[in-house]
């Protein structure tokens, strides 16, 4: 499965996740003045997130399920 999943609350909170690896791509909060503020340090698009070596927005670490006796 590839692509992104966008979840949005009726009051304005919007969350975008990668369908591969559940990487947070964006999380936007509505502000009292009507603007939106991004609160996640991540890449804006899936191809950029996949090429990122810093794992920005990763929900699990790169060694998940690979550490013996953890």
PQR file of N, CA, C, O and H, with PARSE charges and radii, in Angstrom:
ATOM      1  N   UNK A   1       0.854  -1.185   0.000 -0.4000 1.5000
ATOM      2  CA  UNK A   1       0.000   0.000   0.000 -0.0000 2.0000
ATOM      3  C   UNK A   1       0.892   1.239   0.000  0.5500 1.7000
ATOM      4  O   UNK A   1       1.869   1.300   0.747 -0.5500 1.4000
ATOM      5  N   UNK A   2       0.571   2.193  -0.808 -0.4000 1.5000
ATOM      6  CA  UNK A   2       1.359   3.416  -0.839 -0.0000 2.0000
ATOM      7  C   UNK A   2       0.416   4.612  -0.824  0.5500 1.7000
ATOM      8  O   UNK A   2      -0.797   4.467  -0.977 -0.5500 1.4000
ATOM      9  H   UNK A   2      -0.223   2.143  -1.414  0.4000 1.0000
ATOM     10  N   UNK A   3       0.988   5.783  -0.638 -0.4000 1.5000
ATOM     11  CA  UNK A   3       0.177   6.989  -0.613 -0.0000 2.0000
ATOM     12  C   UNK A   3       0.104   7.582   0.779  0.5500 1.7000
ATOM     13  O   UNK A   3       0.907   7.263   1.655 -0.5500 1.4000
ATOM     14  H   UNK A   3       1.973   5.901  -0.514  0.4000 1.0000
ATOM     15  N   UNK A   4      -0.864   8.442   0.960 -0.4000 1.5000
ATOM     16  CA  UNK A   4      -1.025   9.099   2.254 -0.0000 2.0000
ATOM     17  C   UNK A   4      -2.456   8.962   2.738  0.5500 1.7000
ATOM     18  O   UNK A   4      -3.391   8.771   1.961 -0.5500 1.4000
ATOM     19  H   UNK A   4      -1.517   8.701   0.248  0.4000 1.0000
ATOM     20  N   UNK A   5      -2.589   9.066   4.035 -0.4000 1.5000
ATOM     21  CA  UNK A   5      -3.887   9.057   4.692 -0.0000 2.0000
ATOM     22  C   UNK A   5      -4.058  10.399   5.372  0.5500 1.7000
ATOM     23  O   UNK A   5      -3.174  10.831   6.111 -0.5500 1.4000
ATOM     24  H   UNK A   5      -1.830   9.222   4.667  0.4000 1.0000
ATOM     25  N   UNK A   6      -5.166  11.063   5.139 -0.4000 1.5000
ATOM     26  CA  UNK A   6      -5.424  12.365   5.759 -0.0000 2.0000
ATOM     27  C   UNK A   6      -6.622  12.232   6.677  0.5500 1.7000
ATOM     28  O   UNK A   6      -7.704  11.827   6.251 -0.5500 1.4000
ATOM     29  H   UNK A   6      -5.884  10.712   4.538  0.4000 1.0000
ATOM     30  N   UNK A   7      -6.422  12.574   7.934 -0.4000 1.5000
ATOM     31  CA  UNK A   7      -7.488  12.587   8.925 -0.0000 2.0000
ATOM     32  C   UNK A   7      -7.786  14.027   9.282  0.5500 1.7000
ATOM     33  O   UNK A   7      -6.870  14.819   9.505 -0.5500 1.4000
ATOM     34  H   UNK A   7      -5.544  12.903   8.280  0.4000 1.0000
ATOM     35  N   UNK A   8      -9.051  14.369   9.338 -0.4000 1.5000
ATOM     36  CA  UNK A   8      -9.400  15.746   9.657 -0.0000 2.0000
ATOM     37  C   UNK A   8     -10.571  15.771  10.626  0.5500 1.7000
ATOM     38  O   UNK A   8     -11.567  15.074  10.435 -0.5500 1.4000
ATOM     39  H   UNK A   8      -9.795  13.726   9.157  0.4000 1.0000
ATOM     40  N   UNK A   9     -10.439  16.580  11.661 -0.4000 1.5000
ATOM     41  CA  UNK A   9     -11.495  16.774  12.654 -0.0000 2.0000
ATOM     42  C   UNK A   9     -12.359  17.949  12.211  0.5500 1.7000
ATOM     43  O   UNK A   9     -11.842  18.903  11.629 -0.5500 1.4000
ATOM     44  H   UNK A   9      -9.630  17.147  11.816  0.4000 1.0000
ATOM     45  N   UNK A  10     -13.659  17.902  12.472 -0.4000 1.5000
ATOM     46  CA  UNK A  10     -14.534  19.009  12.063 -0.0000 2.0000
ATOM     47  C   UNK A  10     -14.122  20.378  12.609  0.5500 1.7000
ATOM     48  O   UNK A  10     -14.444  21.401  12.005 -0.5500 1.4000
ATOM     49  H   UNK A  10     -14.080  17.127  12.944  0.4000 1.0000
ATOM     50  N   UNK A  11     -13.420  20.411  13.738 -0.4000 1.5000
ATOM     51  CA  UNK A  11     -12.988  21.690  14.304 -0.0000 2.0000
ATOM     52  C   UNK A  11     -11.680  22.185  13.707  0.5500 1.7000
ATOM     53  O   UNK A  11     -11.191  23.246  14.096 -0.5500 1.4000
ATOM     54  H   UNK A  11     -13.159  19.580  14.229  0.4000 1.0000
ATOM     55  N   UNK A  12     -11.089  21.424  12.748 -0.4000 1.5000
ATOM     56  CA  UNK A  12      -9.958  21.952  12.004 -0.0000 2.0000
ATOM     57  C   UNK A  12      -8.633  21.227  12.099  0.5500 1.7000
ATOM     58  O   UNK A  12      -7.774  21.435  11.243 -0.5500 1.4000
ATOM     59  H   UNK A  12     -11.485  20.562  12.432  0.4000 1.0000
ATOM     60  N   UNK A  13      -8.424  20.382  13.106 -0.4000 1.5000
ATOM     61  CA  UNK A  13      -7.167  19.647  13.204 -0.0000 2.0000
ATOM     62  C   UNK A  13      -7.051  18.706  12.011  0.5500 1.7000
ATOM     63  O   UNK A  13      -7.998  17.982  11.704 -0.5500 1.4000
ATOM     64  H   UNK A  13      -9.122  20.213  13.801  0.4000 1.0000
ATOM     65  N   UNK A  14      -5.905  18.706  11.335 -0.4000 1.5000
ATOM     66  CA  UNK A  14      -5.684  17.840  10.175 -0.0000 2.0000
ATOM     67  C   UNK A  14      -4.355  17.118  10.326  0.5500 1.7000
ATOM     68  O   UNK A  14      -3.344  17.734  10.664 -0.5500 1.4000
ATOM     69  H   UNK A  14      -5.136  19.294  11.584  0.4000 1.0000
ATOM     70  N   UNK A  15      -4.354  15.813  10.076 -0.4000 1.5000
ATOM     71  CA  UNK A  15      -3.168  14.976  10.224 -0.0000 2.0000
ATOM     72  C   UNK A  15      -2.986  14.181   8.943  0.5500 1.7000
ATOM     73  O   UNK A  15      -3.930  13.562   8.454 -0.5500 1.4000
ATOM     74  H   UNK A  15      -5.175  15.313   9.802  0.4000 1.0000
ATOM     75  N   UNK A  16      -1.770  14.195   8.396 -0.4000 1.5000
ATOM     76  CA  UNK A  16      -1.449  13.395   7.219 -0.0000 2.0000
ATOM     77  C   UNK A  16      -0.384  12.386   7.593  0.5500 1.7000
ATOM     78  O   UNK A  16       0.651  12.740   8.159 -0.5500 1.4000
ATOM     79  H   UNK A  16      -1.002  14.697   8.794  0.4000 1.0000
ATOM     80  N   UNK A  17      -0.645  11.111   7.269 -0.4000 1.5000
ATOM     81  CA  UNK A  17       0.276  10.012   7.553 -0.0000 2.0000
ATOM     82  C   UNK A  17       0.626   9.289   6.268  0.5500 1.7000
ATOM     83  O   UNK A  17      -0.190   9.189   5.353 -0.5500 1.4000
ATOM     84  H   UNK A  17      -1.485  10.824   6.810  0.4000 1.0000
ATOM     85  N   UNK A  18       1.844   8.789   6.212 -0.4000 1.5000
ATOM     86  CA  UNK A  18       2.237   7.934   5.109 -0.0000 2.0000
ATOM     87  C   UNK A  18       1.597   6.575   5.323  0.5500 1.7000
ATOM     88  O   UNK A  18       1.608   6.054   6.438 -0.5500 1.4000
ATOM     89  H   UNK A  18       2.508   8.871   6.956  0.4000 1.0000
ATOM     90  N   UNK A  19       1.044   5.998   4.277 -0.4000 1.5000
ATOM     91  CA  UNK A  19       0.477   4.659   4.376 -0.0000 2.0000
ATOM     92  C   UNK A  19       1.567   3.609   4.552  0.5500 1.7000
ATOM     93  O   UNK A  19       1.286   2.485   4.968 -0.5500 1.4000
ATOM     94  H   UNK A  19       1.035   6.421   3.370  0.4000 1.0000
ATOM     95  N   UNK A  20       2.798   3.965   4.240 -0.4000 1.5000
ATOM     96  CA  UNK A  20       3.942   3.063   4.442 -0.0000 2.0000
ATOM     97  C   UNK A  20       4.709   3.521   5.667  0.5500 1.7000
ATOM     98  O   UNK A  20       5.373   4.557   5.628 -0.5500 1.4000
ATOM     99  H   UNK A  20       3.027   4.878   3.902  0.4000 1.0000
ATOM    100  N   UNK A  21       4.631   2.780   6.735 -0.4000 1.5000
ATOM    101  CA  UNK A  21       5.418   3.084   7.922 -0.0000 2.0000
ATOM    102  C   UNK A  21       4.782   4.073   8.874  0.5500 1.7000
ATOM    103  O   UNK A  21       5.394   4.414   9.886 -0.5500 1.4000
ATOM    104  H   UNK A  21       4.092   1.939   6.767  0.4000 1.0000
ATOM    105  N   UNK A  22       3.599   4.542   8.600 -0.4000 1.5000
ATOM    106  CA  UNK A  22       2.894   5.491   9.473 -0.0000 2.0000
ATOM    107  C   UNK A  22       3.749   6.709   9.821  0.5500 1.7000
ATOM    108  O   UNK A  22       3.722   7.183  10.957 -0.5500 1.4000
ATOM    109  H   UNK A  22       3.101   4.265   7.778  0.4000 1.0000
ATOM    110  N   UNK A  23       4.491   7.203   8.868 -0.4000 1.5000
ATOM    111  CA  UNK A  23       5.295   8.405   9.077 -0.0000 2.0000
ATOM    112  C   UNK A  23       4.393   9.621   9.048  0.5500 1.7000
ATOM    113  O   UNK A  23       3.591   9.789   8.130 -0.5500 1.4000
ATOM    114  H   UNK A  23       4.513   6.818   7.945  0.4000 1.0000
ATOM    115  N   UNK A  24       4.526  10.480  10.067 -0.4000 1.5000
ATOM    116  CA  UNK A  24       3.741  11.718  10.112 -0.0000 2.0000
ATOM    117  C   UNK A  24       4.276  12.652   9.042  0.5500 1.7000
ATOM    118  O   UNK A  24       5.446  13.031   9.084 -0.5500 1.4000
ATOM    119  H   UNK A  24       5.177  10.344  10.813  0.4000 1.0000
ATOM    120  N   UNK A  25       3.441  13.029   8.086 -0.4000 1.5000
ATOM    121  CA  UNK A  25       3.842  13.965   7.048 -0.0000 2.0000
ATOM    122  C   UNK A  25       3.450  15.392   7.416  0.5500 1.7000
ATOM    123  O   UNK A  25       4.165  16.336   7.081 -0.5500 1.4000
ATOM    124  H   UNK A  25       2.490  12.721   8.052  0.4000 1.0000
ATOM    125  N   UNK A  26       2.326  15.555   8.098 -0.4000 1.5000
ATOM    126  CA  UNK A  26       1.869  16.887   8.486 -0.0000 2.0000
ATOM    127  C   UNK A  26       0.847  16.790   9.607  0.5500 1.7000
ATOM    128  O   UNK A  26       0.092  15.822   9.696 -0.5500 1.4000
ATOM    129  H   UNK A  26       1.745  14.788   8.370  0.4000 1.0000
ATOM    130  N   UNK A  27       0.834  17.800  10.455 -0.4000 1.5000
ATOM    131  CA  UNK A  27      -0.187  17.953  11.479 -0.0000 2.0000
ATOM    132  C   UNK A  27      -0.434  19.453  11.606  0.5500 1.7000
ATOM    133  O   UNK A  27       0.416  20.198  12.094 -0.5500 1.4000
ATOM    134  H   UNK A  27       1.448  18.586  10.383  0.4000 1.0000
ATOM    135  N   UNK A  28      -1.606  19.877  11.162 -0.4000 1.5000
ATOM    136  CA  UNK A  28      -1.933  21.299  11.138 -0.0000 2.0000
ATOM    137  C   UNK A  28      -3.015  21.605  12.156  0.5500 1.7000
ATOM    138  O   UNK A  28      -4.050  20.939  12.204 -0.5500 1.4000
ATOM    139  H   UNK A  28      -2.296  19.272  10.766  0.4000 1.0000
ATOM    140  N   UNK A  29      -2.763  22.621  12.971 -0.4000 1.5000
ATOM    141  CA  UNK A  29      -3.723  23.056  13.985 -0.0000 2.0000
ATOM    142  C   UNK A  29      -4.335  24.386  13.590  0.5500 1.7000
ATOM    143  O   UNK A  29      -3.632  25.278  13.115 -0.5500 1.4000
ATOM    144  H   UNK A  29      -1.923  23.162  12.933  0.4000 1.0000
ATOM    145  N   UNK A  30      -5.629  24.528  13.779 -0.4000 1.5000
ATOM    146  CA  UNK A  30      -6.245  25.831  13.527 -0.0000 2.0000
ATOM    147  C   UNK A  30      -5.909  26.783  14.674  0.5500 1.7000
ATOM    148  O   UNK A  30      -5.961  26.392  15.840 -0.5500 1.4000
ATOM    149  H   UNK A  30      -6.201  23.803  14.165  0.4000 1.0000
ATOM    150  N   UNK A  31      -5.573  28.002  14.356 -0.4000 1.5000
ATOM    151  CA  UNK A  31      -5.243  29.000  15.368 -0.0000 2.0000
ATOM    152  C   UNK A  31      -6.449  29.922  15.580  0.5500 1.7000
ATOM    153  O   UNK A  31      -7.306  30.034  14.703 -0.5500 1.4000
ATOM    154  H   UNK A  31      -5.531  28.320  13.409  0.4000 1.0000
ATOM    155  N   UNK A  32      -6.516  30.579  16.736 -0.4000 1.5000
ATOM    156  CA  UNK A  32      -7.650  31.465  17.020 -0.0000 2.0000
ATOM    157  C   UNK A  32      -7.858  32.577  15.987  0.5500 1.7000
ATOM    158  O   UNK A  32      -8.982  33.036  15.785 -0.5500 1.4000
ATOM    159  H   UNK A  32      -5.820  30.488  17.448  0.4000 1.0000
ATOM    160  N   UNK A  33      -6.771  33.010  15.333 -0.4000 1.5000
ATOM    161  CA  UNK A  33      -6.906  34.093  14.348 -0.0000 2.0000
ATOM    162  C   UNK A  33      -7.312  33.595  12.954  0.5500 1.7000
ATOM    163  O   UNK A  33      -7.362  34.380  12.008 -0.5500 1.4000
ATOM    164  H   UNK A  33      -5.858  32.637  15.497  0.4000 1.0000
ATOM    165  N   UNK A  34      -7.603  32.293  12.828 -0.4000 1.5000
ATOM    166  CA  UNK A  34      -8.053  31.739  11.552 -0.0000 2.0000
ATOM    167  C   UNK A  34      -6.953  31.122  10.708  0.5500 1.7000
ATOM    168  O   UNK A  34      -7.248  30.462   9.711 -0.5500 1.4000
ATOM    169  H   UNK A  34      -7.563  31.655  13.597  0.4000 1.0000
ATOM    170  N   UNK A  35      -5.706  31.316  11.073 -0.4000 1.5000
ATOM    171  CA  UNK A  35      -4.604  30.716  10.322 -0.0000 2.0000
ATOM    172  C   UNK A  35      -4.420  29.273  10.772  0.5500 1.7000
ATOM    173  O   UNK A  35      -5.049  28.825  11.730 -0.5500 1.4000
ATOM    174  H   UNK A  35      -5.467  31.852  11.882  0.4000 1.0000
ATOM    175  N   UNK A  36      -3.549  28.551  10.069 -0.4000 1.5000
ATOM    176  CA  UNK A  36      -3.219  27.174  10.427 -0.0000 2.0000
ATOM    177  C   UNK A  36      -1.733  27.111  10.742  0.5500 1.7000
ATOM    178  O   UNK A  36      -0.933  27.800  10.109 -0.5500 1.4000
ATOM    179  H   UNK A  36      -3.038  28.915   9.291  0.4000 1.0000
ATOM    180  N   UNK A  37      -1.362  26.296  11.709 -0.4000 1.5000
ATOM    181  CA  UNK A  37       0.041  26.169  12.096 -0.0000 2.0000
ATOM    182  C   UNK A  37       0.453  24.703  12.047  0.5500 1.7000
ATOM    183  O   UNK A  37      -0.214  23.842  12.619 -0.5500 1.4000
ATOM    184  H   UNK A  37      -2.012  25.736  12.224  0.4000 1.0000
ATOM    185  N   UNK A  38       1.546  24.431  11.366 -0.4000 1.5000
ATOM    186  CA  UNK A  38       2.096  23.084  11.313 -0.0000 2.0000
ATOM    187  C   UNK A  38       2.883  22.824  12.588  0.5500 1.7000
ATOM    188  O   UNK A  38       3.708  23.644  12.990 -0.5500 1.4000
ATOM    189  H   UNK A  38       2.089  25.131  10.901  0.4000 1.0000
ATOM    190  N   UNK A  39       2.634  21.694  13.221 -0.4000 1.5000
ATOM    191  CA  UNK A  39       3.299  21.400  14.492 -0.0000 2.0000
ATOM    192  C   UNK A  39       4.216  20.184  14.411  0.5500 1.7000
ATOM    193  O   UNK A  39       4.719  19.726  15.437 -0.5500 1.4000
ATOM    194  H   UNK A  39       1.963  21.027  12.895  0.4000 1.0000
ATOM    195  N   UNK A  40       4.440  19.658  13.219 -0.4000 1.5000
ATOM    196  CA  UNK A  40       5.298  18.495  13.032 -0.0000 2.0000
ATOM    197  C   UNK A  40       6.490  18.875  12.167  0.5500 1.7000
ATOM    198  O   UNK A  40       6.326  19.485  11.110 -0.5500 1.4000
ATOM    199  H   UNK A  40       4.032  20.030  12.386  0.4000 1.0000
ATOM    200  N   UNK A  41       7.684  18.517  12.611 -0.4000 1.5000
ATOM    201  CA  UNK A  41       8.868  18.708  11.789 -0.0000 2.0000
ATOM    202  C   UNK A  41       8.943  17.508  10.849  0.5500 1.7000
ATOM    203  O   UNK A  41       9.352  16.421  11.256 -0.5500 1.4000
ATOM    204  H   UNK A  41       7.817  18.021  13.469  0.4000 1.0000
ATOM    205  N   UNK A  42       8.551  17.703   9.602 -0.4000 1.5000
ATOM    206  CA  UNK A  42       8.489  16.597   8.656 -0.0000 2.0000
ATOM    207  C   UNK A  42       8.637  17.109   7.232  0.5500 1.7000
ATOM    208  O   UNK A  42       8.829  18.302   6.996 -0.5500 1.4000
ATOM    209  H   UNK A  42       8.219  18.587   9.271  0.4000 1.0000
ATOM    210  N   UNK A  43       8.545  16.194   6.305 -0.4000 1.5000
ATOM    211  CA  UNK A  43       8.577  16.535   4.887 -0.0000 2.0000
ATOM    212  C   UNK A  43       7.149  16.723   4.393  0.5500 1.7000
ATOM    213  O   UNK A  43       6.232  16.084   4.909 -0.5500 1.4000
ATOM    214  H   UNK A  43       8.389  15.225   6.496  0.4000 1.0000
ATOM    215  N   UNK A  44       6.947  17.577   3.414 -0.4000 1.5000
ATOM    216  CA  UNK A  44       5.609  17.908   2.934 -0.0000 2.0000
ATOM    217  C   UNK A  44       5.010  16.837   2.025  0.5500 1.7000
ATOM    218  O   UNK A  44       3.790  16.760   1.880 -0.5500 1.4000
ATOM    219  H   UNK A  44       7.692  18.096   2.995  0.4000 1.0000
ATOM    220  N   UNK A  45       5.849  16.021   1.418 -0.4000 1.5000
ATOM    221  CA  UNK A  45       5.342  15.039   0.466 -0.0000 2.0000
ATOM    222  C   UNK A  45       6.000  13.685   0.701  0.5500 1.7000
ATOM    223  O   UNK A  45       7.110  13.612   1.227 -0.5500 1.4000
ATOM    224  H   UNK A  45       6.840  16.084   1.535  0.4000 1.0000
ATOM    225  N   UNK A  46       5.321  12.624   0.316 -0.4000 1.5000
ATOM    226  CA  UNK A  46       5.805  11.271   0.533 -0.0000 2.0000
ATOM    227  C   UNK A  46       7.170  10.993  -0.107  0.5500 1.7000
ATOM    228  O   UNK A  46       8.027  10.424   0.569 -0.5500 1.4000
ATOM    229  H   UNK A  46       4.419  12.682  -0.111  0.4000 1.0000
ATOM    230  N   UNK A  47       7.426  11.364  -1.378 -0.4000 1.5000
ATOM    231  CA  UNK A  47       8.748  11.076  -1.950 -0.0000 2.0000
ATOM    232  C   UNK A  47       9.892  11.712  -1.152  0.5500 1.7000
ATOM    233  O   UNK A  47      10.944  11.096  -0.982 -0.5500 1.4000
ATOM    234  H   UNK A  47       6.730  11.827  -1.927  0.4000 1.0000
ATOM    235  N   UNK A  48       9.696  12.918  -0.672 -0.4000 1.5000
ATOM    236  CA  UNK A  48      10.736  13.575   0.121 -0.0000 2.0000
ATOM    237  C   UNK A  48      10.918  12.864   1.455  0.5500 1.7000
ATOM    238  O   UNK A  48      12.045  12.738   1.934 -0.5500 1.4000
ATOM    239  H   UNK A  48       8.842  13.419  -0.810  0.4000 1.0000
ATOM    240  N   UNK A  49       9.841  12.401   2.057 -0.4000 1.5000
ATOM    241  CA  UNK A  49       9.924  11.681   3.332 -0.0000 2.0000
ATOM    242  C   UNK A  49      10.648  10.352   3.148  0.5500 1.7000
ATOM    243  O   UNK A  49      11.427   9.953   4.013 -0.5500 1.4000
ATOM    244  H   UNK A  49       8.925  12.504   1.667  0.4000 1.0000
ATOM    245  N   UNK A  50      10.405   9.664   2.040 -0.4000 1.5000
ATOM    246  CA  UNK A  50      11.063   8.380   1.785 -0.0000 2.0000
ATOM    247  C   UNK A  50      12.560   8.550   1.555  0.5500 1.7000
ATOM    248  O   UNK A  50      13.336   7.655   1.890 -0.5500 1.4000
ATOM    249  H   UNK A  50       9.772   9.989   1.337  0.4000 1.0000
ATOM    250  N   UNK A  51      12.976   9.666   0.998 -0.4000 1.5000
ATOM    251  CA  UNK A  51      14.391   9.909   0.727 -0.0000 2.0000
ATOM    252  C   UNK A  51      15.120  10.506   1.930  0.5500 1.7000
ATOM    253  O   UNK A  51      16.341  10.660   1.892 -0.5500 1.4000
ATOM    254  H   UNK A  51      12.346  10.393   0.726  0.4000 1.0000
ATOM    255  N   UNK A  52      14.396  10.842   2.989 -0.4000 1.5000
ATOM    256  CA  UNK A  52      14.957  11.512   4.154 -0.0000 2.0000
ATOM    257  C   UNK A  52      15.737  10.536   5.032  0.5500 1.7000
ATOM    258  O   UNK A  52      15.193   9.513   5.450 -0.5500 1.4000
ATOM    259  H   UNK A  52      13.404  10.717   3.019  0.4000 1.0000
ATOM    260  N   UNK A  53      16.989  10.837   5.313 -0.4000 1.5000
ATOM    261  CA  UNK A  53      17.802   9.964   6.171 -0.0000 2.0000
ATOM    262  C   UNK A  53      17.703  10.348   7.647  0.5500 1.7000
ATOM    263  O   UNK A  53      18.281   9.667   8.494 -0.5500 1.4000
ATOM    264  H   UNK A  53      17.430  11.668   4.974  0.4000 1.0000
ATOM    265  N   UNK A  54      16.986  11.420   7.971 -0.4000 1.5000
ATOM    266  CA  UNK A  54      16.849  11.851   9.368 -0.0000 2.0000
ATOM    267  C   UNK A  54      15.617  11.249  10.035  0.5500 1.7000
ATOM    268  O   UNK A  54      15.429  11.426  11.239 -0.5500 1.4000
ATOM    269  H   UNK A  54      16.517  11.973   7.283  0.4000 1.0000
ATOM    270  N   UNK A  55      14.781  10.548   9.291 -0.4000 1.5000
ATOM    271  CA  UNK A  55      13.573   9.902   9.827 -0.0000 2.0000
ATOM    272  C   UNK A  55      12.631  10.906  10.477  0.5500 1.7000
ATOM    273  O   UNK A  55      12.033  10.604  11.510 -0.5500 1.4000
ATOM    274  H   UNK A  55      14.933  10.405   8.313  0.4000 1.0000
ATOM    275  N   UNK A  56      12.485  12.104   9.891 -0.4000 1.5000
ATOM    276  CA  UNK A  56      11.565  13.098  10.420 -0.0000 2.0000
ATOM    277  C   UNK A  56      10.142  12.562  10.368  0.5500 1.7000
ATOM    278  O   UNK A  56       9.710  12.046   9.337 -0.5500 1.4000
ATOM    279  H   UNK A  56      12.971  12.349   9.052  0.4000 1.0000
ATOM    280  N   UNK A  57       9.420  12.678  11.463 -0.4000 1.5000
ATOM    281  CA  UNK A  57       8.042  12.243  11.525 -0.0000 2.0000
ATOM    282  C   UNK A  57       7.845  10.753  11.713  0.5500 1.7000
ATOM    283  O   UNK A  57       6.709  10.279  11.697 -0.5500 1.4000
ATOM    284  H   UNK A  57       9.772  13.097  12.300  0.4000 1.0000
ATOM    285  N   UNK A  58       8.923  10.001  11.890 -0.4000 1.5000
ATOM    286  CA  UNK A  58       8.795   8.554  12.065 -0.0000 2.0000
ATOM    287  C   UNK A  58       8.067   8.239  13.372  0.5500 1.7000
ATOM    288  O   UNK A  58       8.346   8.843  14.408 -0.5500 1.4000
ATOM    289  H   UNK A  58       9.845  10.386  11.903  0.4000 1.0000
ATOM    290  N   UNK A  59       7.138   7.293  13.315 -0.4000 1.5000
ATOM    291  CA  UNK A  59       6.433   6.899  14.529 -0.0000 2.0000
ATOM    292  C   UNK A  59       7.156   5.782  15.270  0.5500 1.7000
ATOM    293  O   UNK A  59       6.864   5.514  16.435 -0.5500 1.4000
ATOM    294  H   UNK A  59       6.912   6.802  12.474  0.4000 1.0000
ATOM    295  N   UNK A  60       8.103   5.129  14.591 -0.4000 1.5000
ATOM    296  CA  UNK A  60       8.943   4.127  15.229 -0.0000 2.0000
ATOM    297  C   UNK A  60      10.380   4.387  14.814  0.5500 1.7000
ATOM    298  O   UNK A  60      10.623   5.020  13.787 -0.5500 1.4000
ATOM    299  H   UNK A  60       8.340   5.347  13.645  0.4000 1.0000
ATOM    300  N   UNK A  61      11.317   3.916  15.586 -0.4000 1.5000
ATOM    301  CA  UNK A  61      12.732   4.112  15.260 -0.0000 2.0000
ATOM    302  C   UNK A  61      13.199   3.170  14.173  0.5500 1.7000
ATOM    303  O   UNK A  61      12.514   2.200  13.850 -0.5500 1.4000
ATOM    304  H   UNK A  61      11.119   3.401  16.421  0.4000 1.0000
ATOM    305  N   UNK A  62      14.345   3.446  13.613 -0.4000 1.5000
ATOM    306  CA  UNK A  62      14.835   2.635  12.503 -0.0000 2.0000
ATOM    307  C   UNK A  62      15.240   1.232  12.927  0.5500 1.7000
ATOM    308  O   UNK A  62      15.387   0.349  12.082 -0.5500 1.4000
ATOM    309  H   UNK A  62      14.901   4.234  13.876  0.4000 1.0000
ATOM    310  N   UNK A  63      15.424   1.015  14.226 -0.4000 1.5000
ATOM    311  CA  UNK A  63      15.812  -0.303  14.709 -0.0000 2.0000
ATOM    312  C   UNK A  63      14.652  -1.047  15.355  0.5500 1.7000
ATOM    313  O   UNK A  63      14.879  -2.043  16.041 -0.5500 1.4000
ATOM    314  H   UNK A  63      15.305   1.732  14.913  0.4000 1.0000
ATOM    315  N   UNK A  64      13.436  -0.603  15.162 -0.4000 1.5000
ATOM    316  CA  UNK A  64      12.276  -1.272  15.741 -0.0000 2.0000
ATOM    317  C   UNK A  64      12.249  -2.733  15.315  0.5500 1.7000
ATOM    318  O   UNK A  64      12.428  -3.049  14.139 -0.5500 1.4000
ATOM    319  H   UNK A  64      13.251   0.206  14.604  0.4000 1.0000
ATOM    320  N   UNK A  65      12.028  -3.612  16.270 -0.4000 1.5000
ATOM    321  CA  UNK A  65      11.960  -5.053  16.051 -0.0000 2.0000
ATOM    322  C   UNK A  65      13.296  -5.639  15.598  0.5500 1.7000
ATOM    323  O   UNK A  65      13.323  -6.734  15.036 -0.5500 1.4000
ATOM    324  H   UNK A  65      11.882  -3.356  17.225  0.4000 1.0000
ATOM    325  N   UNK A  66      14.400  -4.935  15.828 -0.4000 1.5000
ATOM    326  CA  UNK A  66      15.702  -5.467  15.424 -0.0000 2.0000
ATOM    327  C   UNK A  66      16.713  -5.465  16.568  0.5500 1.7000
ATOM    328  O   UNK A  66      17.900  -5.700  16.341 -0.5500 1.4000
ATOM    329  H   UNK A  66      14.379  -4.046  16.284  0.4000 1.0000
ATOM    330  N   UNK A  67      16.266  -5.209  17.769 -0.4000 1.5000
ATOM    331  CA  UNK A  67      17.178  -5.175  18.905 -0.0000 2.0000
ATOM    332  C   UNK A  67      16.917  -6.423  19.752  0.5500 1.7000
ATOM    333  O   UNK A  67      15.835  -6.585  20.318 -0.5500 1.4000
ATOM    334  H   UNK A  67      15.302  -5.018  17.953  0.4000 1.0000
ATOM    335  N   UNK A  68      17.908  -7.292  19.831 -0.4000 1.5000
ATOM    336  CA  UNK A  68      17.744  -8.554  20.576 -0.0000 2.0000
ATOM    337  C   UNK A  68      17.552  -8.281  22.059  0.5500 1.7000
ATOM    338  O   UNK A  68      18.229  -7.433  22.640 -0.5500 1.4000
ATOM    339  H   UNK A  68      18.787  -7.161  19.371  0.4000 1.0000
ATOM    340  N   UNK A  69      16.637  -8.997  22.653 -0.4000 1.5000
ATOM    341  CA  UNK A  69      16.358  -8.949  24.095 -0.0000 2.0000
ATOM    342  C   UNK A  69      15.957  -7.586  24.595  0.5500 1.7000
ATOM    343  O   UNK A  69      16.207  -7.255  25.754 -0.5500 1.4000
ATOM    344  H   UNK A  69      16.087  -9.686  22.181  0.4000 1.0000
ATOM    345  N   UNK A  70      15.334  -6.780  23.743 -0.4000 1.5000
ATOM    346  CA  UNK A  70      14.922  -5.434  24.147 -0.0000 2.0000
ATOM    347  C   UNK A  70      13.658  -5.460  24.975  0.5500 1.7000
ATOM    348  O   UNK A  70      13.174  -4.410  25.396 -0.5500 1.4000
ATOM    349  H   UNK A  70      15.131  -7.048  22.802  0.4000 1.0000
TER
END
